[in-house]
């Protein structure tokens, strides 16, 4: 179908910063679908797709970090816009179906049973108890009576503690005696430990949802002075929101745009890949990227801090070599120098160089944003992994590939997918400046063909939506990329509330 917007549609699109041509392009994507990734091989230590560092190399890079980072502007960029609703999926399901009686509680609600048995262990327990007391209710009494739904509703519902609608960043994750910390605070502490600038400033940038901005500002106002005085730092914390012009239209099964009860077109956020726009606005020499829920208490931070410094040091060393190579190429080197540079590109940057490569081609291969991504051994976590892929021009490169991008019906592609040994924990260190000190336009390095389409049911209606290329896969597809193995101890995400009961999230 051809999208023919009505007058009110044009007004809506104008407010969002979208054009009817952009919407038509999105509808065309629904019709034809996105091509699957062409996997060439799983990136592993055996085929040099993942670098495994020796103890000596780790020690070298760790020592070099402060030397190499001196005078550089360092930023920690944290995607933090999502509400915590999915964290409490089992609790929501329980309150919708439990009415005080269960034939076999343990089997019907195993996750809820674990949650209730360990309620006092959670860092938010005292807040929950106080919230119920403010309503003249005794939490212990309700637990004895088996009125679990009331207790859980006080935790989740917005008019009470509101954990179901708050962002993960503002939930209390960890306990330190009588003190509790949110992920927001844990990222501040991490920043103080490895992202401190030479002048003592710690730059943090959180991507947030507009409805949560007020709560973020309130929390920062409450804790800023404490962390500045505790760590001897000056915090500079900024926020940004996902751009409305990155939203994508929702369609029905016939690919017709869907509308709400007021006749307005329905759009959905374009996924975390839309955050390339937010990242593109940041100005720093070195950018750490890490998800909001991948935080641990202080007793577990040591390994994380070491490997963040190691990855950053590797990046800064390789970037300087790359910049020197680009300056040499500007001087029109002879063949012997060119061949030496080609070896550097192949061996140290793991970039495929075409036969007969000249100075201009090599220059374009080197003059790109750069990232080093930590990879952990695959322990069965869902999500993306490291692969060698072949693009439509026949170029082989290292990419993070999500399962949804793979043609699992192709036996050969499925075999490669299953051969993956590592998992992407979203542990990135990035350089977004070129050798002349100018910032790249990161939007020019996105592969627009790496999005994917998902379906959701709303009542009797099936609605399709599409996600833009993910921030650490398609949105960074044309970056210089290296994968480095990092310990599994650096990856401790909180996907469900009961993950907070794992030893990695409890007091030492």
Secondary structure, DSSP 8 states (H G I E B T S, - for coil): ------HHHHHHHHHHT--HHHHHHHHHHHHH------EEEE--GGGTSSB---HHHHHHHHHHHHHHHTT--EEEEEE---BSGGGGHHHHHHHHH-SS--TTHHHHSHHHHHHHHTGGGSTTHHHHHHHHHHTT--HHHHHHHT-HHHHHHHHHSTTTT-TTTSBGGGSEEEEETTEEEEHHHHHHHHHHHH-B-TTSEEEEEEEE-GGGHHHHHHHHHHHHHHHHHHHT-EEEEEEEE--GGG-EE-B-TTS-B-B-TTS-B-EE---GGGGHHHHHT---SEEEEE-TT----GGGHHHHHHHHHHHHHHHHHHHHHHHHHHHHHHT---HHHHHHHHHHHHHTS-----TT--HHHHHHHHSS-EEEEEEEE--S-SS-EEEEEE-TT--EEEEEE-GGGS-TTSHHHHHHHHT--EEEEEEEEEE-B-TTS-B--GGGG--GGG-EEEEEEETTEEEEEEE---TTTGGGTTSEEEEEE--GGG----SSGGGGGSGGGS--
